[in-house]
Amino acid sequence: MQQITILGATGSIGVSTLDVVARHPDRYRVYALTAHHRVEELAAQCERFQPAVAVVGTAQTAQTLRRLLDQKGVKTEVEYGAAALCDVASASDVDVVMAAIVGAAGLAPTLAAAHAGKKILLANKEALVMSGQLFMDAIKASGATLLPIDSEHNAIFQCLPQSYQRTLGSCGVAKILLTASGGPFLNRSVDTLEAVTPEEAVAHPNWVMGRKISVDSATMMNKGLEVIEAHWLFGVPASLIEVVIHPQSVIHSMVSYVDGSVLAQLGNPDMRTPIAHALAYPERIESGVSAINLAKIGQLAFQDPDFERFPCLKLAYDALLAGGTAPTILNAANEIAVEAFLNRKIGFREIDRLIARVMDQLPLGDVADIDTVLEHDLRAREAAQSFIQ
């Protein structure tokens, strides 16, 4: 019986994780659930899964959750704040941590889990984007296990030989191929993208995701962040990480080998597949996802990404090549820009322009420690807010 903490339990990844966990009550028990402010959803999850601890963002939200749990007769302990998130991610009773808090807010608890040597299921890509070397050093030093949950990185992991040790060329690995759906605007005229609304941007054709990550998919910043994440996860330079648009989202990613072979992982677009794979690794368990019907799909299409249509993807490659705190600045500016777009303060095509402006203005630094990362993150957010105003 493994005990699991789910950071970001009310989001789409958290909900899918609980669905898989519920299918295997003999294997997994929920130790802690966390959410920022969606207390009603969290209270319902606590009633069903009876975790030892629940963590929310503020004292006021904690009071509301405590009242709801008292009404249901649930004895779960309620905590709040950033320190409490780190506590439930590193608690001695915890075996597995699902890191699914969106954005920079997930960095500290995910790092806490790494330092504590946990089995980390990484859905929070910002942990690697913002502090790649620091995070990987913490994993190595503690002996923690790191398993990717993003469908693309999980697919790459499944296509790599088990003996792969993050050394380019070992086991004949030549290149990594990250697939991308292209989002809702793949075939829309570029000169009409200025008029894109938040409602249009969050309507992903294949995946059910949160609003922020849906906008990132529409701009392809999500894929850009995945390029940076793949660099740290698999030890591959930017020049050997290729993005391929694949609108059907059936092939989740591929690995190319020096002998000309290309291995691909296929499946229906449902996050329960990579979640179940990582939860049980190296075993396989039932996830609730049906097998794909290739005859029904009929055909699989591919094309190269267009940087004019998706300038955020190029910005991410540029940040990876620049190194240092450039990915931190990229991520912070993007979070502010997407939030402003969703709140109708800026237009869709102003997202990439705002990010580029922040990256051009701020000086880079070396990622010496977590304080440096957070300092550059804050500077980038302040600069982005200033430009918006």
C-alpha positions as CSV (number, residue, x, y, z in Angstrom):
1,M,0.0,0.0,0.0
2,Q,1.5,3.3,-1.2
3,Q,0.5,6.6,0.3
4,I,0.2,9.5,-2.1
5,T,0.1,13.3,-1.8
6,I,-1.7,15.1,-4.7
7,L,-0.5,18.7,-5.1
8,G,-3.3,20.3,-7.1
9,A,-6.1,17.8,-6.5
10,T,-9.0,19.8,-7.9
11,G,-7.3,20.4,-11.3
12,S,-7.6,18.2,-14.3
13,I,-4.5,16.1,-13.5
14,G,-5.5,15.8,-9.8
15,V,-9.0,14.6,-10.7
16,S,-7.6,12.1,-13.2
17,T,-5.1,10.8,-10.6
18,L,-7.9,10.3,-8.1
19,D,-9.8,8.4,-10.7
20,V,-6.9,6.0,-11.3
21,V,-6.3,5.7,-7.5
22,A,-9.9,4.8,-6.9
23,R,-9.6,1.9,-9.3
24,H,-6.9,0.3,-7.2
25,P,-7.8,0.7,-3.5
26,D,-5.6,-2.3,-2.7
27,R,-2.5,-0.4,-4.0
28,Y,-2.9,3.3,-3.1
29,R,-4.1,5.4,-0.2
30,V,-4.4,9.2,-0.3
31,Y,-2.4,10.9,2.4
32,A,-2.9,14.5,1.5
33,L,-4.9,16.6,-1.0
34,T,-4.2,20.2,-1.8
35,A,-6.0,23.0,-3.7
36,H,-5.7,26.8,-3.7
37,H,-9.3,28.0,-3.3
38,R,-11.7,25.4,-4.8
39,V,-12.9,24.3,-1.4
40,E,-16.2,22.7,-2.4
41,E,-14.5,20.4,-4.8
42,L,-11.7,19.6,-2.3
43,A,-14.3,18.9,0.5
44,A,-16.0,16.4,-1.8
45,Q,-12.7,14.7,-2.5
46,C,-11.9,14.6,1.2
47,E,-15.2,13.0,2.0
48,R,-14.6,10.3,-0.6
49,F,-10.9,9.6,0.0
50,Q,-10.5,10.5,3.7
51,P,-7.0,11.9,3.5
52,A,-5.0,12.6,6.7
53,V,-4.4,16.2,5.6
54,A,-5.9,18.8,3.2
55,V,-4.0,22.0,2.4
56,V,-5.5,25.2,0.9
57,G,-4.1,28.6,0.1
58,T,-5.3,31.0,2.9
59,A,-6.5,31.0,6.5
60,Q,-9.9,32.1,5.4
61,T,-10.2,29.3,2.8
62,A,-9.1,26.8,5.5
63,Q,-11.9,28.0,7.8
64,T,-14.4,27.4,5.0
65,L,-13.0,24.0,4.3
66,R,-13.0,23.0,8.0
67,R,-16.7,24.0,8.2
68,L,-17.6,21.9,5.2
69,L,-15.7,18.9,6.5
70,D,-17.3,19.2,9.9
71,Q,-20.7,19.2,8.3
72,K,-19.8,15.9,6.5
73,G,-18.2,14.4,9.6
74,V,-14.8,14.2,7.9
75,K,-11.8,14.2,10.3
76,T,-9.2,15.3,7.8
77,E,-6.7,17.8,9.3
78,V,-6.8,21.2,7.5
79,E,-3.7,23.3,6.9
80,Y,-2.9,26.3,4.7
81,G,-0.1,28.2,3.1
82,A,3.2,27.5,1.2
83,A,4.9,25.8,4.2
84,A,2.1,23.3,4.6
85,L,2.4,22.4,0.9
86,C,6.0,21.6,1.4
87,D,5.2,19.6,4.6
88,V,2.7,17.3,2.9
89,A,5.1,16.8,-0.1
90,S,8.0,15.7,2.2
91,A,6.1,14.0,5.0
92,S,7.7,10.7,6.2
93,D,4.4,8.8,5.7
94,V,4.3,9.8,2.0
95,D,5.6,7.4,-0.8
96,V,4.4,9.2,-3.9
97,V,3.9,12.8,-4.7
98,M,1.8,13.9,-7.7
99,A,3.1,17.4,-8.5
100,A,0.3,19.0,-10.4
101,I,0.1,22.6,-9.2
102,V,0.1,24.8,-12.2
103,G,2.8,27.5,-12.6
104,A,5.6,28.7,-10.3
105,A,3.5,28.1,-7.2
106,G,4.3,24.4,-7.6
107,L,8.1,24.8,-7.5
108,A,8.7,24.9,-3.7
109,P,6.6,21.8,-2.7
110,T,8.0,19.8,-5.7
111,L,11.5,20.7,-4.7
112,A,10.7,19.7,-1.1
113,A,9.5,16.3,-2.4
114,A,12.8,16.0,-4.3
115,H,15.0,16.8,-1.3
116,A,12.9,14.2,0.7
117,G,13.7,11.4,-1.8
118,K,10.1,10.8,-2.8
119,K,8.7,9.1,-5.9
120,I,7.7,12.2,-7.9
121,L,5.1,12.1,-10.7
122,L,5.9,15.4,-12.4
123,A,3.1,17.2,-14.1
124,N,4.3,20.7,-13.0
125,K,6.8,21.4,-15.8
126,E,7.7,24.8,-14.2
127,A,9.8,23.0,-11.6
128,L,12.3,22.0,-14.4
129,V,11.8,25.1,-16.5
130,M,12.6,27.5,-13.7
131,S,15.2,25.5,-11.8
132,G,16.3,22.6,-14.0
133,Q,19.9,22.0,-12.8
134,L,18.9,22.6,-9.1
135,F,16.0,20.3,-9.4
136,M,17.9,17.5,-11.1
137,D,20.8,17.9,-8.6
138,A,18.2,17.5,-5.7
139,I,16.8,14.3,-7.3
140,K,20.3,12.8,-7.7
141,A,21.5,13.8,-4.2
142,S,18.4,12.4,-2.4
143,G,17.9,9.3,-4.5
144,A,14.4,10.4,-5.4
145,T,12.6,8.8,-8.4
146,L,11.4,11.2,-11.1
147,L,8.7,10.1,-13.5
148,P,7.2,12.4,-16.1
149,I,3.4,12.8,-16.4
150,D,3.1,15.2,-19.4
151,S,1.8,12.9,-22.1
152,E,4.8,13.8,-24.3
153,H,7.5,13.2,-21.8
154,N,5.9,10.1,-20.5
155,A,5.7,8.8,-24.1
156,I,9.5,9.5,-24.5
157,F,10.2,7.8,-21.3
158,Q,8.3,4.7,-22.5
159,C,10.2,4.8,-25.8
160,L,13.7,5.0,-24.2
161,P,15.5,1.8,-23.2
162,Q,15.5,1.2,-19.5
163,S,19.3,1.5,-19.5
164,Y,19.2,5.1,-20.7
165,Q,21.2,7.3,-18.3
166,R,20.6,10.8,-19.7
167,T,23.8,10.7,-21.8
168,L,23.3,11.7,-25.4
169,G,24.1,8.8,-27.7
170,S,23.9,6.1,-25.1
171,C,21.8,3.2,-26.2
172,G,21.8,4.7,-29.8
173,V,19.4,7.5,-29.1
174,A,19.8,10.2,-31.8
175,K,16.9,12.6,-31.4
176,I,13.7,13.3,-29.4
177,L,10.5,14.1,-31.3
178,L,7.9,16.0,-29.3
179,T,4.4,15.9,-30.9
180,A,2.0,18.8,-30.6
181,S,-1.6,19.0,-31.6
182,G,-1.3,22.5,-32.9
183,G,-4.2,23.6,-30.7
184,P,-7.4,25.3,-31.8
185,F,-5.8,27.8,-34.3
186,L,-3.6,25.4,-36.3
187,N,-5.6,26.1,-39.5
188,R,-6.9,29.6,-38.7
189,S,-5.6,32.5,-40.8
190,V,-2.7,34.1,-39.0
191,D,-3.9,37.6,-39.7
192,T,-7.1,36.9,-37.7
193,L,-5.4,35.8,-34.5
194,E,-5.4,39.3,-33.1
195,A,-9.1,38.9,-32.6
196,V,-9.0,35.6,-30.7
197,T,-11.1,35.6,-27.5
198,P,-10.4,33.7,-24.3
199,E,-13.3,31.4,-24.9
200,E,-11.8,30.4,-28.3
201,A,-8.4,30.0,-26.9
202,V,-9.4,27.6,-24.1
203,A,-11.4,25.3,-26.4
204,H,-8.8,22.7,-27.1
205,P,-9.8,20.2,-29.9
206,N,-8.4,17.1,-28.2
207,W,-7.6,17.6,-24.5
208,V,-9.6,18.6,-21.5
209,M,-7.3,21.0,-19.5
210,G,-7.3,24.0,-17.3
211,R,-7.7,27.5,-18.7
212,K,-4.0,28.5,-18.3
213,I,-2.5,25.4,-19.9
214,S,-5.2,25.6,-22.7
215,V,-4.0,29.1,-23.6
216,D,-0.4,27.8,-23.5
217,S,-1.4,25.1,-26.0
218,A,-3.1,27.6,-28.3
219,T,0.1,29.7,-28.4
220,M,2.3,26.6,-28.3
221,M,4.2,28.0,-25.3
222,N,3.2,24.8,-23.6
223,K,5.2,22.9,-26.2
224,G,8.1,25.3,-25.7
225,L,8.1,24.7,-22.0
226,E,8.1,21.0,-22.8
227,V,11.2,21.4,-24.9
228,I,13.0,22.9,-21.9
229,E,11.6,20.2,-19.7
230,A,12.8,17.5,-22.1
231,H,16.3,19.0,-22.1
232,W,16.6,18.5,-18.3
233,L,14.7,15.2,-18.1
234,F,16.6,13.4,-20.8
235,G,19.9,15.3,-21.0
236,V,19.4,16.3,-24.7
237,P,20.4,19.7,-26.2
238,A,17.9,22.0,-27.9
239,S,19.4,21.1,-31.3
240,L,18.2,17.5,-30.9
241,I,14.7,18.2,-29.6
242,E,12.3,18.5,-32.5
243,V,8.7,19.5,-32.4
244,V,6.3,17.9,-34.8
245,I,2.7,18.9,-35.2
246,H,0.3,15.9,-35.1
247,P,-3.3,17.1,-35.0
248,Q,-4.9,13.8,-34.0
249,S,-2.9,13.6,-30.7
250,V,-2.7,9.8,-31.1
251,I,1.1,9.6,-31.2
252,H,2.2,11.3,-27.9
253,S,5.9,11.5,-28.8
254,M,8.7,9.6,-30.4
255,V,12.4,8.7,-30.0
256,S,14.7,8.4,-33.1
257,Y,17.7,6.1,-33.0
258,V,21.0,6.1,-34.9
259,D,20.0,3.0,-36.9
260,G,17.0,4.8,-38.4
261,S,14.4,3.3,-36.1
262,V,11.8,5.6,-34.6
263,L,9.8,4.3,-31.6
264,A,6.4,5.9,-30.8
265,Q,3.9,5.7,-28.0
266,L,0.3,5.7,-29.1
267,G,-2.9,6.1,-27.1
268,N,-6.2,7.9,-26.8
269,P,-5.7,11.5,-25.5
270,D,-6.5,10.8,-21.9
271,M,-4.1,11.8,-19.0
272,R,-5.1,8.7,-17.0
273,T,-2.7,6.7,-19.2
274,P,0.5,8.4,-18.3
275,I,-0.7,8.8,-14.7
276,A,-1.3,5.0,-14.4
277,H,2.0,4.2,-16.1
278,A,3.9,6.4,-13.6
279,L,2.0,5.3,-10.5
280,A,2.7,1.6,-11.1
281,Y,6.0,1.8,-12.9
282,P,7.7,-0.5,-13.8
283,E,4.4,-2.5,-13.7
284,R,1.2,-1.8,-15.7
285,I,-2.2,-1.2,-14.2
286,E,-5.7,-0.6,-15.6
287,S,-6.3,3.2,-16.1
288,G,-9.9,3.4,-17.3
289,V,-8.8,4.4,-20.8
290,S,-10.0,2.5,-23.8
291,A,-7.6,1.2,-26.4
292,I,-7.3,3.2,-29.6
293,N,-9.0,2.0,-32.8
294,L,-6.5,2.7,-35.6
295,A,-8.9,1.7,-38.3
296,K,-11.5,4.2,-37.0
297,I,-8.8,6.9,-36.8
298,G,-7.9,6.2,-40.5
299,Q,-4.9,8.4,-40.9
300,L,-2.2,10.2,-38.9
301,A,-1.0,13.6,-40.2
302,F,2.2,15.5,-39.4
303,Q,3.7,18.9,-40.2
304,D,6.4,21.3,-39.1
305,P,5.5,24.1,-36.7
306,D,5.3,27.7,-38.1
307,F,7.1,30.2,-35.9
308,E,5.1,33.0,-37.4
309,R,1.9,31.4,-36.2
310,F,3.5,30.2,-33.0
311,P,6.2,32.7,-31.9
312,C,6.1,31.5,-28.3
313,L,7.7,28.2,-29.4
314,K,10.7,30.1,-30.8
315,L,10.9,32.2,-27.6
316,A,11.2,29.0,-25.6
317,Y,14.0,27.6,-27.8
318,D,15.7,31.0,-27.5
319,A,15.4,30.9,-23.7
320,L,16.8,27.3,-23.5
321,L,19.8,28.3,-25.7
322,A,20.4,31.4,-23.6
323,G,20.5,29.4,-20.4
324,G,20.8,30.7,-16.9
325,T,17.6,32.4,-15.7
326,A,16.2,33.0,-19.2
327,P,13.7,30.1,-18.9
328,T,12.6,31.5,-15.5
329,I,12.0,34.9,-17.0
330,L,10.2,33.3,-20.0
331,N,7.9,31.3,-17.7
332,A,7.1,34.2,-15.3
333,A,6.3,36.6,-18.2
334,N,4.1,34.0,-19.8
335,E,2.1,33.4,-16.6
336,I,1.4,37.1,-16.3
337,A,0.6,37.5,-20.0
338,V,-1.8,34.6,-20.0
339,E,-3.6,35.8,-16.9
340,A,-3.9,39.3,-18.5
341,F,-5.3,37.8,-21.7
342,L,-7.9,35.6,-19.8
343,N,-8.9,38.8,-17.9
344,R,-9.2,40.6,-21.3
345,K,-6.5,43.2,-20.4
346,I,-4.4,42.3,-23.5
347,G,-5.1,40.6,-26.8
348,F,-4.0,37.1,-27.9
349,R,-1.1,38.2,-30.1
350,E,0.1,40.5,-27.3
351,I,1.0,37.5,-25.2
352,D,4.2,36.7,-27.2
353,R,5.0,40.4,-27.7
354,L,4.9,41.0,-23.9
355,I,7.1,37.9,-23.2
356,A,9.6,39.0,-25.8
357,R,9.7,42.5,-24.4
358,V,10.4,41.2,-20.8
359,M,13.1,38.9,-22.1
360,D,14.8,41.6,-24.0
361,Q,14.8,44.0,-21.0
362,L,15.9,41.9,-18.1
363,P,19.5,40.8,-17.6
364,L,20.2,37.1,-17.1
365,G,21.8,35.5,-14.2
366,D,23.2,32.1,-13.3
367,V,20.9,29.6,-11.5
368,A,23.1,29.4,-8.4
369,D,20.3,28.7,-5.8
370,I,16.5,28.8,-5.4
371,D,16.7,32.4,-4.1
372,T,18.2,33.5,-7.4
373,V,15.4,31.7,-9.3
374,L,12.7,33.4,-7.3
375,E,14.3,36.8,-7.5
376,H,14.4,36.7,-11.4
377,D,10.9,35.2,-11.4
378,L,9.7,38.2,-9.3
379,R,11.5,40.8,-11.5
380,A,10.0,39.3,-14.7
381,R,6.5,39.4,-13.2
382,E,6.9,43.0,-12.1
383,A,8.2,44.0,-15.6
384,A,5.3,42.2,-17.3
385,Q,2.8,43.9,-15.0
386,S,4.4,47.3,-15.7
387,F,4.2,46.8,-19.5
388,I,0.5,45.8,-19.2
389,Q,-0.3,48.8,-17.2
